[in-house]
Amino acid sequence: MAGDTQSLAQILVGVRRHLHKHPEVGMNEHDTARFIRETLEGFGLDVHGPVAGTGLYVDIEGKGTGGMVGYRADIDALPTQDQKRVPYRSQTPDVAHLCGHDAHTAIGIGVALVLQANRADLPGRARVFFQPNEEGLPSGAPLMIRAGILEGLDAVYAVHVDPTLDVGRYGLIKGPATASSDRFEVKVRQEGTGHSARPHEGVDTVWIASQLMDQFYQAAGRVTDARDACVLTVTMLDGSEAHNVIPEQASLGGTLRTVSTDDRETVRSYMRQAVERLADLHGAHIELNFEDGSPPVINDAAAIDNVEATIRDAFGDQAIHHIERSSMGGEDFAHYLEHVPGAFIRVGTASGPETSYPLHHHRFDIDETPLAPTARLMARTLMNPGRATRRRSPSR
């Protein structure tokens, strides 16, 4: 059944629509995991897990003696309301698949089915794994790694749907593909509150917080090379609710995103120094905390070459879109690429206004046409791993 293109397409559309209709947020994907298991077992695959809470994986044994390559699919939804008017609209209030993880899961199932049906063409082994909680912190990838999901793998691949690319096109980039994404929070404190008429008698917590915001914004392009993408954004400011009271505490928070691990540490060090300087200067108690998100996704050049050759063989040059600049979004697939080489591929899913809403938009949707072709493409990539299967030493 999975060997026939039309049948595979029907299967994967059905999978995607079921998941879209019944989404679950990170680390609570119990029904999702049960559905994935039942679907795969229904086609004769041996499913392992749970791993890292609600994660699962299947290993497919080929006929050769080559190494093992992996494919990852994320399975979690977002805590957001689905506002589309479609039959497969989310039935769960304030939870929806608005980042395409339902499609990623369907493609992952398709990869496993195609590999199972073509084991004779698999030179070694393949592992297809389904990861929880890509969207949340702490994210699922480090949990899967600690559980041993990368053991024995020589390379790993993943895809992400892209509403800015037309159906039939695949986005490729070597090197940095996405940025790191870390959260930060600063708390500026004094002993008791102050009066707005006499700020000199205490610590002006709001003013110091505003100075820190200004200091932080100077980091990008001043302590980092302006040619390297770096975005620091303050998104939260909190102080007093009274016009004439200097609060005991003022706070600010936001995100730091870089495409370089060196820049990531450079900016964080600069922020710590700014906090120390202002605390000493004004006698304030200032606390800076970081919540580590994902590092940058760094695509392996040989892995991208392998995917590009496979796309060209299957669909021709017109299917290849070379991405010029890294995305500043975060993606926890980066954690896997710190240990083994691999590639993160963009899949075009736009075919009109209804499938061109941006990721995380309340009306986000995809054209489902690429599901089966992409599953076949990635299965073929795993069956022809090429040069991308050299091992990389863990970076940390």
Backbone hydrogen bonds in HBPLUS format (Angstrom, degrees):
<---DONOR---> <-ACCEPTOR-->    atom                        ^
c    i                          cat <-CA-CA->   ^        H-A-AA   ^      H-
h    n   atom  resd res      DA  || num        DHA   H-A  angle D-A-AA Bond
n    s   type  num  typ     dist DA aas  dist angle  dist       angle   num
A0004-ASP N   A0001-MET O   3.14 MM   3  5.69 163.2  2.17 114.5 119.5     1
A0008-LEU N   A0004-ASP O   2.87 MM   4  6.07 164.5  1.89 161.6 166.4     2
A0009-ALA N   A0005-THR O   2.93 MM   4  6.15 161.1  1.97 153.3 158.4     3
A0010-GLN N   A0006-GLN O   3.04 MM   4  6.28 158.7  2.08 147.7 153.0     4
A0011-ILE N   A0007-SER O   2.95 MM   4  6.21 158.7  2.00 151.6 157.5     5
A0012-LEU N   A0008-LEU O   2.96 MM   4  6.17 169.9  1.97 158.3 159.9     6
A0013-VAL N   A0009-ALA O   2.97 MM   4  6.07 160.7  2.01 151.5 156.8     7
A0014-GLY N   A0010-GLN O   3.07 MM   4  6.12 158.4  2.11 142.2 148.5     8
A0015-VAL N   A0011-ILE O   2.91 MM   4  6.22 153.5  1.98 148.2 156.0     9
A0016-ARG N   A0012-LEU O   2.87 MM   4  6.01 170.8  1.88 149.8 152.5    10
A0017-ARG N   A0013-VAL O   2.94 MM   4  6.09 162.9  1.97 150.5 155.0    11
A0018-HIS N   A0014-GLY O   3.02 MM   4  6.14 154.5  2.09 144.4 151.3    12
A0019-LEU N   A0015-VAL O   3.03 MM   4  6.27 169.2  2.04 158.1 160.5    13
A0020-HIS N   A0016-ARG O   2.85 MM   4  6.01 153.9  1.92 146.7 155.0    14
A0021-LYS N   A0017-ARG O   3.00 MM   4  6.03 147.7  2.10 139.4 147.0    15
A0022-HIS N   A0018-HIS O   3.05 MM   4  6.24 132.8  2.28 140.4 153.2    16
A0022-HIS N   A0019-LEU O   3.17 MM   3  5.03 130.3  2.43  91.4 104.6    17
A0091-GLN N   A0021-LYS O   2.89 MM  70  5.52 161.0  1.93 140.6 140.2    18
A0077-ALA N   A0024-GLU O   2.83 MM  53  5.41 152.2  1.91 139.8 143.9    19
A0028-ASN N   A0025-VAL O   3.08 MM   3  5.70 150.0  2.18 138.9 141.6    20
A0033-ALA N   A0029-GLU O   2.85 MM   4  5.99 160.9  1.89 146.9 151.7    21
A0034-ARG N   A0030-HIS O   2.98 MM   4  6.18 155.5  2.04 143.8 151.1    22
A0035-PHE N   A0031-ASP O   2.89 MM   4  6.07 155.2  1.95 146.0 152.3    23
A0036-ILE N   A0032-THR O   2.93 MM   4  6.22 159.2  1.97 152.6 158.3    24
A0037-ARG N   A0033-ALA O   2.92 MM   4  6.11 166.3  1.94 150.8 154.6    25
A0038-GLU N   A0034-ARG O   2.94 MM   4  6.13 168.2  1.95 150.5 153.8    26
A0039-THR N   A0035-PHE O   2.93 MM   4  6.03 155.9  1.99 146.9 153.7    27
A0040-LEU N   A0036-ILE O   2.99 MM   4  6.19 171.4  2.00 156.6 158.3    28
A0041-GLU N   A0037-ARG O   2.85 MM   4  5.95 168.5  1.86 157.9 161.8    29
A0042-GLY N   A0038-GLU O   2.94 MM   4  5.88 139.0  2.11 133.9 144.5    30
A0043-PHE N   A0040-LEU O   3.01 MM   3  5.35 150.0  2.11 106.1 115.1    31
A0045-LEU N   A0040-LEU O   3.16 MM   5  5.47 162.5  2.19 141.0 136.9    32
A0044-GLY N   A0041-GLU O   2.97 MM   3  4.94 160.1  2.01 109.1 110.2    33
A0048-HIS N   A0057-TYR O   2.79 MM   9  5.27 175.4  1.79 168.3 168.9    34
A0057-TYR N   A0048-HIS O   2.99 MM   9  5.27 147.9  2.10 143.4 147.6    35
A0051-VAL N   A0055-GLY O   2.74 MM   4  4.51 146.9  1.85 119.5 127.0    36
A0055-GLY N   A0051-VAL O   2.74 MM   4  4.51 135.0  1.94 148.3 150.5    37
A0056-LEU N   A0130-PHE O   3.14 MM  74  5.19 150.1  2.23 135.3 144.3    38
A0130-PHE N   A0056-LEU O   2.81 MM  74  5.19 167.1  1.83 149.9 153.7    39
A0058-VAL N   A0128-VAL O   2.92 MM  70  5.44 153.6  1.99 148.8 157.3    40
A0128-VAL N   A0058-VAL O   2.97 MM  70  5.44 156.7  2.02 157.4 163.5    41
A0060-ILE N   A0126-ALA O   2.77 MM  66  5.20 165.9  1.79 156.6 161.6    42
A0126-ALA N   A0060-ILE O   3.02 MM  66  5.20 152.6  2.10 143.7 151.8    43
A0062-GLY N   A0124-GLY O   2.73 MM  62  5.03 138.1  1.91 156.7 168.3    44
A0063-LYS N   A0122-LEU O   3.21 MM  59  6.31 128.7  2.49 153.7 164.8    45
A0066-GLY N   A0123-PRO O   2.71 MM  57  5.20 164.4  1.73 140.5 135.2    46
A0125-ARG N   A0067-GLY O   2.96 MM  58  6.23 163.1  1.99 145.4 148.1    47
A0154-ASP N   A0068-MET O   2.73 MM  86  5.80 162.8  1.75 174.9 174.0    48
A0069-VAL N   A0125-ARG O   3.12 MM  56  6.61 150.9  2.21 144.9 146.3    49
A0127-ARG N   A0069-VAL O   2.87 MM  58  6.30 152.5  1.94 151.6 159.5    50
A0070-GLY N   A0155-ALA O   2.83 MM  85  6.13 152.2  1.91 141.2 150.7    51
A0157-TYR N   A0070-GLY O   2.94 MM  87  6.23 145.3  2.06 131.4 140.5    52
A0071-TYR N   A0127-ARG O   2.80 MM  56  6.27 144.9  1.92 159.1 164.6    53
A0129-PHE N   A0071-TYR O   2.83 MM  58  6.27 164.2  1.86 167.5 173.0    54
A0072-ARG N   A0157-TYR O   2.93 MM  85  6.33 162.3  1.96 167.6 172.6    55
A0073-ALA N   A0129-PHE O   2.87 MM  56  6.28 150.8  1.96 158.8 167.4    56
A0131-GLN N   A0073-ALA O   2.74 MM  58  6.06 156.3  1.80 153.5 161.2    57
A0075-ILE N   A0131-GLN O   2.99 MM  56  5.99 148.2  2.10 165.2 162.1    58
A0078-LEU N   A0096-ALA O   2.86 MM  18  5.40 170.4  1.87 149.8 148.8    59
A0096-ALA N   A0078-LEU O   2.91 MM  18  5.40 157.7  1.96 151.2 158.6    60
A0083-GLN N   A0362-HIS O   2.93 MM 279  5.35 175.0  1.93 141.8 142.1    61
A0089-ARG N   A0086-VAL O   3.13 MM   3  5.34 155.3  2.20 119.5 117.8    62
A0095-VAL N   A0092-THR O   3.30 MM   3  5.65 148.3  2.40 138.5 131.5    63
A0360-HIS N   A0098-LEU O   2.66 MM 262  4.75 164.8  1.68 160.7 155.0    64
A0103-ALA N   A0100-GLY O   2.99 MM   3  5.20 121.7  2.34 100.9 115.1    65
A0104-HIS N   A0100-GLY O   2.95 MM   4  6.33 154.0  2.02 148.6 156.9    66
A0105-THR N   A0101-HIS O   2.91 MM   4  6.02 155.9  1.97 140.8 146.5    67
A0106-ALA N   A0102-ASP O   3.03 MM   4  6.24 157.7  2.08 141.1 147.4    68
A0107-ILE N   A0103-ALA O   2.86 MM   4  6.09 161.9  1.89 153.0 157.7    69
A0108-GLY N   A0104-HIS O   2.85 MM   4  6.09 154.8  1.92 144.9 152.5    70
A0109-ILE N   A0105-THR O   2.92 MM   4  6.23 158.0  1.97 152.7 157.8    71
A0110-GLY N   A0106-ALA O   2.93 MM   4  6.21 155.0  1.99 145.2 152.9    72
A0111-VAL N   A0107-ILE O   2.77 MM   4  6.11 151.0  1.85 152.7 160.9    73
A0112-ALA N   A0108-GLY O   3.08 MM   4  6.37 162.8  2.11 149.9 153.3    74
A0113-LEU N   A0109-ILE O   2.98 MM   4  6.27 157.7  2.03 150.7 156.9    75
A0114-VAL N   A0110-GLY O   2.90 MM   4  6.09 163.6  1.93 155.0 159.0    76
A0115-LEU N   A0111-VAL O   2.94 MM   4  6.09 163.9  1.97 152.6 157.4    77
A0116-GLN N   A0112-ALA O   2.92 MM   4  6.04 158.4  1.97 145.9 152.3    78
A0117-ALA N   A0113-LEU O   3.00 MM   4  6.17 151.5  2.08 143.2 150.6    79
A0118-ASN N   A0114-VAL O   3.04 MM   4  6.15 122.1  2.39 137.4 152.0    80
A0118-ASN N   A0115-LEU O   3.11 MM   3  5.04 141.0  2.27  95.9 107.4    81
A0121-ASP N   A0118-ASN O   2.95 MM   3  5.62 153.7  2.02 118.9 126.3    82
A0122-LEU N   A0119-ARG O   3.02 MM   3  5.15 163.0  2.05 109.5 114.8    83
A0140-GLY N   A0133-ASN O   2.86 MM   7  4.84 149.9  1.95 124.2 128.9    84
A0144-MET N   A0140-GLY O   2.92 MM   4  6.19 154.4  1.98 157.2 165.0    85
A0145-ILE N   A0141-ALA O   2.92 MM   4  6.19 157.6  1.97 155.7 162.3    86
A0146-ARG N   A0142-PRO O   2.91 MM   4  6.11 163.8  1.94 147.8 151.7    87
A0147-ALA N   A0143-LEU O   3.04 MM   4  6.21 136.2  2.24 136.1 148.0    88
A0149-ILE N   A0144-MET O   3.08 MM   5  5.63 169.6  2.10 150.2 148.5    89
A0148-GLY N   A0145-ILE O   2.90 MM   3  5.15 158.1  1.95 108.0 115.1    90
A0151-GLU N   A0148-GLY O   3.12 MM   3  5.39 161.1  2.16 111.6 117.5    91
A0153-LEU N   A0150-LEU O   2.94 MM   3  5.31 165.4  1.96 131.3 135.1    92
A0156-VAL N   A0341-PRO O   3.05 MM 185  6.56 142.7  2.19 140.9 152.3    93
A0343-ALA N   A0156-VAL O   3.20 MM 187  6.87 138.1  2.39 143.6 155.5    94
A0158-ALA N   A0343-ALA O   3.12 MM 185  6.60 142.3  2.27 158.2 163.7    95
A0345-ILE N   A0158-ALA O   2.96 MM 187  6.33 165.1  1.98 146.2 149.1    96
A0160-HIS N   A0345-ILE O   2.79 MM 185  6.25 137.5  1.97 160.5 170.2    97
A0347-VAL N   A0160-HIS O   2.86 MM 187  5.92 156.9  1.91 146.6 147.8    98
A0162-ASP N   A0347-VAL O   2.72 MM 185  5.47 141.4  1.87 161.8 150.7    99
A0165-LEU N   A0162-ASP O   3.25 MM   3  5.69 166.9  2.27 113.2 117.1   100
A0349-THR N   A0162-ASP O   3.24 MM 187  5.85 158.0  2.29 137.6 135.2   101
A0350-ALA N   A0165-LEU O   3.03 MM 185  5.88 157.4  2.09 157.1 157.5   102
A0169-ARG N   A0166-ASP O   3.17 MM   3  5.91 144.1  2.31 145.5 145.2   103
A0167-VAL N   A0350-ALA O   2.94 MM 183  5.45 143.6  2.07 150.6 143.5   104
A0348-GLY N   A0169-ARG O   2.85 MM 179  5.17 157.3  1.90 172.3 166.9   105
A0170-TYR N   A0319-ALA O   2.72 MM 149  5.99 152.1  1.80 166.8 170.2   106
A0321-HIS N   A0170-TYR O   2.86 MM 151  5.70 157.3  1.91 160.4 152.8   107
A0171-GLY N   A0346-ARG O   2.83 MM 175  4.55 149.3  1.92 121.4 131.0   108
A0346-ARG N   A0171-GLY O   3.09 MM 175  4.55 177.6  2.09 141.9 141.2   109
A0172-LEU N   A0321-HIS O   2.89 MM 149  6.21 157.8  1.94 162.0 167.4   110
A0323-ILE N   A0172-LEU O   2.79 MM 151  5.64 160.6  1.83 148.0 154.3   111
A0175-GLY N   A0299-ASN O   3.08 MM 124  4.73 151.0  2.17 131.7 131.2   112
A0299-ASN N   A0175-GLY O   2.73 MM 124  4.73 151.9  1.80 138.7 129.1   113
A0177-ALA N   A0297-VAL O   2.72 MM 120  5.34 166.1  1.74 156.9 160.4   114
A0327-SER N   A0177-ALA O   2.96 MM 150  6.09 166.7  1.98 142.2 138.2   115
A0179-ALA N   A0329-GLY O   3.10 MM 150  5.80 141.5  2.25 153.2 159.6   116
A0180-SER N   A0258-THR O   2.58 MM  78  5.25 162.2  1.61 161.5 161.6   117
A0181-SER N   A0294-SER O   2.94 MM 113  5.52 145.8  2.06 151.9 158.9   118
A0182-ASP N   A0256-LEU O   2.98 MM  74  5.24 171.3  1.99 154.3 157.1   119
A0256-LEU N   A0182-ASP O   2.85 MM  74  5.24 153.7  1.91 147.0 154.6   120
A0183-ARG N   A0291-GLU O   3.10 MM 108  5.04 168.3  2.11 146.4 145.6   121
A0291-GLU N   A0183-ARG O   2.79 MM 108  5.04 164.3  1.82 146.1 148.4   122
A0184-PHE N   A0254-GLY O   2.98 MM  70  5.57 156.8  2.03 143.6 145.9   123
A0254-GLY N   A0184-PHE O   3.08 MM  70  5.57 151.8  2.16 145.0 149.5   124
A0185-GLU N   A0289-ASN O   2.93 MM 104  5.39 149.6  2.02 152.8 160.0   125
A0289-ASN N   A0185-GLU O   2.95 MM 104  5.39 165.6  1.97 159.4 164.2   126
A0186-VAL N   A0252-LEU O   2.77 MM  66  5.30 163.9  1.79 166.0 168.5   127
A0252-LEU N   A0186-VAL O   3.02 MM  66  5.30 149.9  2.11 140.4 148.5   128
A0187-LYS N   A0287-GLU O   2.90 MM 100  5.17 154.0  1.97 144.8 153.4   129
A0287-GLU N   A0187-LYS O   2.91 MM 100  5.17 159.5  1.95 146.2 153.0   130
A0188-VAL N   A0250-ALA O   2.77 MM  62  5.21 175.6  1.77 169.4 170.7   131
A0250-ALA N   A0188-VAL O   2.93 MM  62  5.21 154.3  2.00 146.2 154.6   132
A0189-ARG N   A0285-HIS O   2.75 MM  96  5.06 163.1  1.78 153.2 158.9   133
A0285-HIS N   A0189-ARG O   3.23 MM  96  5.06 174.2  2.24 146.1 145.4   134
A0190-GLN N   A0248-GLU O   2.92 MM  58  5.25 141.1  2.08 150.7 155.7   135
A0194-GLY N   A0246-ILE O   2.87 MM  52  4.64 163.9  1.89 140.5 144.8   136
A0246-ILE N   A0194-GLY O   2.78 MM  52  4.64 166.6  1.80 128.0 131.4   137
A0198-ARG N   A0195-HIS O   2.98 MM   3  5.40 149.7  2.08 111.6 120.6   138
A0196-SER N   A0244-ASN O   3.11 MM  48  4.84 164.8  2.14 123.3 121.2   139
A0201-GLU N   A0198-ARG O   3.14 MM   3  5.83 167.1  2.16 120.5 124.5   140
A0202-GLY N   A0199-PRO O   3.30 MM   3  5.81 168.4  2.31 113.9 117.3   141
A0205-THR N   A0203-VAL O   2.98 MM   2  5.65 118.2  2.37 112.1  95.3   142
A0208-ILE N   A0204-ASP O   3.02 MM   4  6.30 163.1  2.05 158.1 163.1   143
A0209-ALA N   A0205-THR O   2.96 MM   4  6.12 156.2  2.01 143.0 149.9   144
A0210-SER N   A0206-VAL O   2.94 MM   4  6.23 151.3  2.02 146.4 154.2   145
A0211-GLN N   A0207-TRP O   2.93 MM   4  6.28 146.6  2.05 144.6 154.1   146
A0212-LEU N   A0208-ILE O   2.90 MM   4  6.22 153.9  1.97 150.8 158.0   147
A0213-MET N   A0209-ALA O   3.00 MM   4  6.29 154.3  2.06 145.4 152.3   148
A0214-ASP N   A0210-SER O   3.08 MM   4  6.37 156.3  2.14 143.3 148.9   149
A0215-GLN N   A0211-GLN O   2.83 MM   4  6.13 157.8  1.88 150.1 156.8   150
A0216-PHE N   A0212-LEU O   2.78 MM   4  5.98 165.7  1.80 157.7 161.0   151
A0217-TYR N   A0213-MET O   3.07 MM   4  6.25 157.7  2.12 146.5 152.1   152
A0218-GLN N   A0215-GLN O   3.10 MM   3  5.35 146.8  2.21 103.5 113.4   153
A0219-ALA N   A0216-PHE O   3.02 MM   3  5.56 163.8  2.05 116.7 122.0   154
A0222-ARG N   A0219-ALA O   3.05 MM   3  5.24 164.4  2.08 121.5 124.9   155
A0223-VAL N   A0219-ALA O   2.93 MM   4  5.25 171.0  1.94 143.4 146.4   156
A0228-ASP N   A0225-ASP O   2.91 MM   3  5.56 163.8  1.94 122.3 127.7   157
A0231-VAL N   A0257-ARG O   2.80 MM  26  5.13 163.4  1.83 152.6 158.5   158
A0257-ARG N   A0231-VAL O   2.83 MM  26  5.13 151.2  1.91 145.4 154.7   159
A0233-THR N   A0255-THR O   3.00 MM  22  5.54 164.2  2.02 160.1 165.3   160
A0255-THR N   A0233-THR O   2.99 MM  22  5.54 147.7  2.10 151.6 158.1   161
A0235-THR N   A0253-GLY O   2.82 MM  18  6.04 146.9  1.93 140.5 151.4   162
A0236-MET N   A0253-GLY O   3.05 MM  17  5.00 147.9  2.16 148.6 142.5   163
A0253-GLY N   A0236-MET O   3.00 MM  17  5.00 145.4  2.12 133.3 136.0   164
A0238-ASP N   A0251-SER O   2.85 MM  13  5.18 154.7  1.91 156.3 154.6   165
A0251-SER N   A0238-ASP O   2.88 MM  13  5.18 159.6  1.92 146.3 153.1   166
A0264-ARG N   A0260-SER O   2.98 MM   4  6.21 150.4  2.07 144.1 152.9   167
A0265-GLU N   A0261-THR O   3.24 MM   4  6.50 156.6  2.30 144.0 147.2   168
A0266-THR N   A0262-ASP O   2.90 MM   4  6.14 155.3  1.97 149.3 157.4   169
A0267-VAL N   A0263-ASP O   2.94 MM   4  6.01 170.8  1.94 155.7 156.1   170
A0268-ARG N   A0264-ARG O   3.23 MM   4  6.33 159.5  2.27 139.9 146.0   171
A0269-SER N   A0265-GLU O   2.94 MM   4  6.05 155.6  2.00 145.6 152.0   172
A0270-TYR N   A0266-THR O   3.00 MM   4  6.24 155.4  2.06 144.9 151.9   173
A0271-MET N   A0267-VAL O   2.91 MM   4  6.17 156.1  1.96 151.9 157.9   174
A0272-ARG N   A0268-ARG O   3.06 MM   4  6.33 154.8  2.13 145.1 151.4   175
A0273-GLN N   A0269-SER O   3.01 MM   4  6.30 158.9  2.05 150.2 155.8   176
A0274-ALA N   A0270-TYR O   2.93 MM   4  6.20 155.3  2.00 149.7 156.5   177
A0275-VAL N   A0271-MET O   3.05 MM   4  6.28 155.7  2.11 147.0 153.0   178
A0276-GLU N   A0272-ARG O   2.99 MM   4  6.30 160.9  2.03 150.8 155.8   179
A0277-ARG N   A0273-GLN O   2.92 MM   4  6.14 161.6  1.96 153.2 157.8   180
A0278-LEU N   A0274-ALA O   3.10 MM   4  6.25 171.3  2.11 151.0 153.0   181
A0279-ALA N   A0275-VAL O   2.94 MM   4  6.01 153.0  2.01 148.1 156.3   182
A0280-ASP N   A0276-GLU O   3.02 MM   4  6.16 162.3  2.05 148.0 152.3   183
A0281-LEU N   A0277-ARG O   2.91 MM   4  6.07 158.9  1.95 148.5 155.2   184
A0282-HIS N   A0278-LEU O   3.04 MM   4  5.98 158.6  2.08 144.2 148.3   185
A0283-GLY N   A0279-ALA O   2.86 MM   4  5.40 122.8  2.19 138.9 149.3   186
A0284-ALA N   A0279-ALA O   3.22 MM   5  4.76 133.4  2.45 123.8 132.2   187
A0300-ASP N   A0342-GLY O   2.94 MM  42  5.45 168.9  1.96 171.5 173.9   188
A0304-ILE N   A0300-ASP O   2.99 MM   4  6.29 157.0  2.04 155.0 161.4   189
A0305-ASP N   A0301-ALA O   2.91 MM   4  6.18 157.7  1.96 148.5 155.1   190
A0306-ASN N   A0302-ALA O   2.94 MM   4  6.15 149.6  2.04 141.5 149.6   191
A0307-VAL N   A0303-ALA O   3.01 MM   4  6.34 158.9  2.06 148.4 153.0   192
A0308-GLU N   A0304-ILE O   2.81 MM   4  6.00 166.1  1.82 156.4 160.8   193
A0309-ALA N   A0305-ASP O   2.95 MM   4  6.12 159.8  1.99 147.5 152.3   194
A0310-THR N   A0306-ASN O   3.09 MM   4  6.31 152.2  2.17 142.4 150.2   195
A0311-ILE N   A0307-VAL O   2.83 MM   4  6.12 158.7  1.87 156.9 162.6   196
A0312-ARG N   A0308-GLU O   2.91 MM   4  6.10 163.5  1.93 150.4 155.1   197
A0313-ASP N   A0309-ALA O   2.99 MM   4  6.18 158.6  2.04 144.4 149.9   198
A0314-ALA N   A0310-THR O   3.01 MM   4  6.16 152.6  2.08 144.3 151.9   199
A0315-PHE N   A0311-ILE O   2.71 MM   4  5.67 169.6  1.72 161.8 164.5   200
A0316-GLY N   A0312-ARG O   2.94 MM   4  4.23 137.6  2.12 109.3 119.6   201
A0319-ALA N   A0316-GLY O   3.20 MM   3  5.94 164.7  2.23 118.8 123.3   202
A0320-ILE N   A0317-ASP O   3.03 MM   3  5.60 167.6  2.05 121.1 125.2   203
A0334-ALA N   A0331-GLU O   3.27 MM   3  6.26 171.3  2.28 122.9 125.6   204
A0335-HIS N   A0332-ASP O   3.14 MM   3  5.81 154.6  2.20 116.6 120.7   205
A0336-TYR N   A0333-PHE O   3.08 MM   3  5.64 130.8  2.33 112.9 123.5   206
A0338-GLU N   A0335-HIS O   3.25 MM   3  5.35 154.5  2.31  99.9 107.5   207
A0339-HIS N   A0336-TYR O   2.96 MM   3  5.56 160.8  2.00 115.7 121.9   208
A0340-VAL N   A0336-TYR O   3.07 MM   4  6.36 160.7  2.11 155.1 161.2   209
A0395-SER N   A0338-GLU O   3.10 MM  57  5.66 148.8  2.20 149.1 158.8   210
A0367-ASP N   A0349-THR O   3.05 MM  18  5.17 154.3  2.11 139.7 146.8   211
A0355-THR N   A0352-GLY O   3.13 MM   3  5.59 149.2  2.23 113.8 122.6   212
A0356-SER N   A0353-PRO O   3.28 MM   3  5.17 163.3  2.31 109.5 108.6   213
A0361-HIS N   A0358-PRO O   3.08 MM   3  5.60 155.5  2.15 136.2 137.5   214
A0364-PHE N   A0361-HIS O   3.04 MM   3  5.11 166.6  2.06 116.1 115.8   215
A0371-LEU N   A0368-GLU O   3.13 MM   3  5.72 164.6  2.16 123.0 127.7   216
A0374-THR N   A0370-PRO O   2.87 MM   4  5.72 156.8  1.92 152.8 158.8   217
A0375-ALA N   A0371-LEU O   3.02 MM   4  6.24 153.5  2.10 146.8 154.5   218
A0376-ARG N   A0372-ALA O   2.99 MM   4  6.25 162.0  2.02 156.9 161.2   219
A0377-LEU N   A0373-PRO O   2.85 MM   4  6.02 152.3  1.93 141.2 149.8   220
A0378-MET N   A0374-THR O   2.90 MM   4  6.08 167.9  1.91 154.4 155.9   221
A0379-ALA N   A0375-ALA O   2.97 MM   4  6.08 153.3  2.04 143.5 151.5   222
A0380-ARG N   A0376-ARG O   2.90 MM   4  6.04 157.7  1.95 146.5 152.7   223
A0381-THR N   A0377-LEU O   2.91 MM   4  6.19 145.7  2.02 142.2 152.5   224
A0382-LEU N   A0378-MET O   2.99 MM   4  6.24 153.8  2.06 144.4 150.2   225
A0383-MET N   A0379-ALA O   2.94 MM   4  6.22 137.1  2.13 140.2 152.8   226
A0384-ASN N   A0380-ARG O   3.04 MM   4  6.24 120.2  2.42 136.6 150.8   227
A0384-ASN N   A0381-THR O   3.19 MM   3  5.15 144.8  2.32  95.8 106.1   228
